[in-house]
Amino acid sequence: MFVTKLPKPIQVLQIYHPKPLYIPIDVSVDSPYFSTEMSAHAFEEVVDQYLQSADAQVAYGGYLEVRNLYQRSAVFQQPNTEARNIHLGLDLWTKAATPVLAAWDGVIHSFQDNQALGDYGPTIILEHTYSGTTFYTLYGHLHRGNLTSLQIGQKVQAGEVIASLGGAEENGDYAPHLHFQIILDLQGKSGDYPGVCAASELDFYKANCPDPVPFFAF
């Protein structure tokens, strides 16, 4: 698959301190750290303590993780449909206002403020072409002000600041983090794409949304 030949490693967060230390974190249904009842503020405190205890700056993980975080949101729990609870992207948990970087050269495909509880909040999708093949990257849970100066078709370079992380009041009511997702076929969508799927959909989404972790130097 062409995607395995993309340039790497990539960086999607700009950290100004000494070389950032990334540490994996478990946000699954079996996590010892989190519960469904936690507020975004309480969740953020747990993440902060987790990072401090490891002298780390970014906690990462979540690809194909089964989570209970979504039980509070109608976005994932529609009546008479199978609940969606399998996470399709990579989450990077760190401080609000952290600058977000484009993973690869590309253009702004679309952007949108997905404001429902539990949704992405402000979201940017970039379009990339490599070796003649087009694919996309999605950046969710951003700061709302980031969207005001964007233009469809605007060129971006790998490593360029395209946004910053939003706080719970604007990012869908989560502790600050970046949802980063690689998408091969956007299926005609704009400003939004499923970042969580149901078990019956997993085969399709696993093929359409490759694991981002191998592109990072964690």
Backbone torsions as a table, in degrees:
resi	resn	phi	psi	omega
1	MET	NA	137.7	-175.2
2	PHE	-58.0	-32.5	-172.5
3	VAL	-62.4	-27.7	179.7
4	THR	-69.9	-13.8	-178.2
5	LYS	-100.3	6.4	179.9
6	LEU	-66.1	149.9	178.1
7	PRO	-58.2	139.7	178.4
8	LYS	-154.1	162.8	1.8
9	PRO	-77.3	160.9	177.4
10	ILE	-110.8	164.2	175.7
11	GLN	-136.0	130.8	-178.7
12	VAL	-121.4	1.5	173.6
13	LEU	-128.9	139.5	178.7
14	GLN	-100.5	111.2	-179.9
15	ILE	-112.5	125.1	-174.6
16	TYR	-90.1	-15.0	-177.3
17	HIS	-74.8	-178.7	174.7
18	PRO	-53.1	163.4	-173.6
19	LYS	-36.4	118.5	-173.8
20	PRO	-64.4	141.2	176.4
21	LEU	-101.4	121.8	178.5
22	TYR	-100.8	138.0	-179.0
23	ILE	-134.3	135.5	179.1
24	PRO	-68.8	151.6	177.8
25	ILE	-139.5	146.4	-178.9
26	ASP	-101.7	116.4	177.6
27	VAL	-117.7	20.5	-176.8
28	SER	-76.7	178.2	177.5
29	VAL	-62.1	-20.7	-179.7
30	ASP	-98.9	8.0	-176.3
31	SER	-62.7	136.0	175.3
32	PRO	-80.7	-3.9	-172.3
33	TYR	-101.2	-27.7	-168.4
34	PHE	-128.2	155.8	175.7
35	SER	-135.7	160.4	-178.6
36	THR	-60.6	-32.1	-173.3
37	GLU	-79.6	-8.4	-175.5
38	MET	-64.2	137.1	170.8
39	SER	-75.8	163.7	177.6
40	ALA	-59.9	-37.4	179.8
41	HIS	-65.0	-44.6	178.9
42	ALA	-64.6	-39.7	177.8
43	PHE	-60.9	-43.6	179.7
44	GLU	-62.6	-39.1	178.7
45	GLU	-63.6	-39.7	178.8
46	VAL	-65.3	-43.6	178.3
47	VAL	-61.2	-45.3	179.9
48	ASP	-59.4	-44.6	179.6
49	GLN	-65.0	-39.0	179.4
50	TYR	-62.5	-44.1	179.5
51	LEU	-67.3	-43.0	-179.4
52	GLN	-62.9	-40.5	-178.0
53	SER	-65.4	-26.2	-179.7
54	ALA	-102.0	3.2	-174.9
55	ASP	52.2	43.5	-177.3
56	ALA	-114.2	167.6	-178.9
57	GLN	-116.1	-24.9	-178.1
58	VAL	-138.4	129.9	172.7
59	ALA	-103.1	133.6	-173.6
60	TYR	-131.5	160.0	175.4
61	GLY	147.5	-171.7	171.7
62	GLY	111.6	-8.8	-177.8
63	TYR	-67.0	123.2	-177.5
64	LEU	61.4	22.2	177.8
65	GLU	-78.5	132.1	174.7
66	VAL	-84.4	124.7	-171.8
67	ARG	-127.4	155.5	172.5
68	ASN	-104.7	4.5	-178.8
69	LEU	-60.1	-25.4	-168.8
70	TYR	-92.8	0.3	-177.5
71	GLN	-66.1	-23.2	-178.1
72	ARG	-80.9	-10.5	-169.0
73	SER	-113.7	131.7	176.3
74	ALA	-67.6	-17.6	177.8
75	VAL	-59.2	-32.9	-175.3
76	PHE	-110.3	-3.4	-174.1
77	GLN	-128.5	56.2	-179.1
78	GLN	-69.7	141.2	179.4
79	PRO	-57.8	139.4	175.3
80	ASN	62.8	22.5	174.7
81	THR	-129.9	159.6	178.6
82	GLU	-69.4	132.6	-179.7
83	ALA	-64.7	142.9	175.7
84	ARG	-99.4	123.7	-178.9
85	ASN	-147.7	12.5	179.6
86	ILE	-106.5	118.9	-172.2
87	HIS	-80.6	132.7	-169.9
88	LEU	-105.9	-5.2	-178.8
89	GLY	-119.7	-170.6	174.2
90	LEU	-107.1	127.5	175.0
91	ASP	-98.7	136.6	175.2
92	LEU	-123.7	109.2	-173.1
93	TRP	-95.2	123.7	179.2
94	THR	-161.2	-158.3	-173.9
95	LYS	-79.2	146.4	170.9
96	ALA	-59.9	151.0	179.6
97	ALA	78.9	-1.2	175.3
98	THR	-61.9	129.6	179.7
99	PRO	-64.4	142.6	179.6
100	VAL	-108.4	135.4	-174.5
101	LEU	-112.9	148.7	172.8
102	ALA	-68.7	134.3	-178.0
103	ALA	-72.2	-40.7	-178.6
104	TRP	-139.5	164.1	172.7
105	ASP	-56.0	145.0	178.0
106	GLY	177.5	-158.7	175.9
107	VAL	-135.0	159.0	175.9
108	ILE	-74.2	115.1	178.5
109	HIS	-79.7	-46.6	-176.0
110	SER	-169.4	165.1	176.1
111	PHE	-155.4	156.4	-173.8
112	GLN	-168.1	149.5	174.0
113	ASP	-98.7	101.5	-179.8
114	ASN	-88.1	90.8	-161.6
115	GLN	-86.6	-7.1	-176.6
116	ALA	-62.7	150.7	176.3
117	LEU	-55.4	126.6	178.6
118	GLY	86.5	-4.3	-179.8
119	ASP	-85.1	-170.3	-176.3
120	TYR	-72.2	-21.8	-165.0
121	GLY	66.0	-151.3	179.5
122	PRO	-59.9	132.9	-170.6
123	THR	-138.1	138.6	174.7
124	ILE	-123.9	135.6	173.3
125	ILE	-117.1	126.7	176.4
126	LEU	-103.0	146.6	175.9
127	GLU	-108.6	132.6	-178.1
128	HIS	-126.8	148.5	173.5
129	THR	-128.2	125.1	-179.0
130	TYR	-137.3	127.8	-178.9
131	SER	52.4	37.4	176.7
132	GLY	80.4	3.6	-178.9
133	THR	-114.4	135.2	-179.3
134	THR	-98.1	138.4	174.2
135	PHE	-147.5	-179.4	-170.3
136	TYR	-138.3	153.8	169.0
137	THR	-127.2	139.2	-178.8
138	LEU	-113.0	137.4	-179.9
139	TYR	-125.3	111.9	-175.2
140	GLY	-118.0	160.2	178.5
141	HIS	75.9	45.7	-175.7
142	LEU	-95.2	177.5	175.3
143	HIS	-80.8	133.1	-173.5
144	ARG	-59.2	-36.5	-179.0
145	GLY	-64.1	-19.1	-179.2
146	ASN	-63.1	-26.8	-172.6
147	LEU	-79.8	-15.4	-170.0
148	THR	-70.7	-27.2	-175.1
149	SER	-105.6	6.4	-176.5
150	LEU	-82.8	153.5	175.6
151	GLN	-135.4	136.7	175.7
152	ILE	-59.7	134.8	-179.9
153	GLY	86.8	-5.4	179.0
154	GLN	-61.8	130.7	-178.7
155	LYS	-77.0	143.7	174.5
156	VAL	-134.5	152.3	177.8
157	GLN	-110.6	152.3	176.0
158	ALA	-54.4	130.1	-179.6
159	GLY	88.2	-3.7	178.9
160	GLU	-77.7	140.0	177.0
161	VAL	-70.2	124.2	179.2
162	ILE	-115.8	-12.8	-174.9
163	ALA	-172.2	-172.6	171.4
164	SER	-145.0	160.8	-176.9
165	LEU	-74.2	139.0	177.8
166	GLY	-92.5	162.4	174.2
167	GLY	-88.8	177.1	-174.5
168	ALA	-58.5	-30.3	-176.5
169	GLU	-68.7	-12.8	-177.4
170	GLU	-134.7	-6.1	-171.8
171	ASN	-105.8	20.0	-178.0
172	GLY	96.8	4.8	-179.9
173	ASP	74.5	54.4	174.4
174	TYR	-126.4	160.1	165.5
175	ALA	-59.2	147.5	-175.9
176	PRO	-57.5	130.0	176.3
177	HIS	-168.1	163.4	173.9
178	LEU	-104.7	127.6	167.9
179	HIS	-93.9	115.0	-179.8
180	PHE	-116.1	127.4	-174.1
181	GLN	-139.8	134.9	173.9
182	ILE	-95.9	132.0	-176.1
183	ILE	-130.7	123.6	179.9
184	LEU	-81.6	-43.9	179.3
185	ASP	-124.0	113.0	-177.5
186	LEU	-76.1	-8.4	176.0
187	GLN	56.5	35.5	176.8
188	GLY	77.1	5.2	-176.8
189	LYS	-82.0	160.6	-176.9
190	SER	-142.4	125.4	177.4
191	GLY	73.3	2.6	-175.5
192	ASP	-164.3	149.5	172.4
193	TYR	-162.3	143.2	-177.2
194	PRO	-55.3	128.7	174.8
195	GLY	-107.4	-0.7	179.8
196	VAL	-142.4	137.4	-178.9
197	CYS	-130.8	167.2	174.0
198	ALA	-85.7	161.2	-177.9
199	ALA	-58.9	-37.0	-178.5
200	SER	-69.3	-16.5	-178.5
201	GLU	-99.6	-2.8	-167.7
202	LEU	-60.3	-42.2	-177.3
203	ASP	-58.1	-45.0	179.7
204	PHE	-64.0	-51.1	-174.1
205	TYR	-70.2	-31.3	176.6
206	LYS	-63.5	-37.8	178.1
207	ALA	-74.3	-34.9	-176.1
208	ASN	-84.8	-19.5	-177.2
209	CYS	-128.0	85.3	-176.4
210	PRO	-62.4	157.8	177.3
211	ASP	-62.8	121.8	178.9
212	PRO	-74.4	-21.1	-170.3
213	VAL	-55.1	-41.8	-178.6
214	PRO	-61.7	-12.8	179.9
215	PHE	-89.5	-4.7	-179.1
216	PHE	-105.7	159.1	177.4
217	ALA	-105.1	57.7	179.6
218	PHE	-71.7	NA	NA
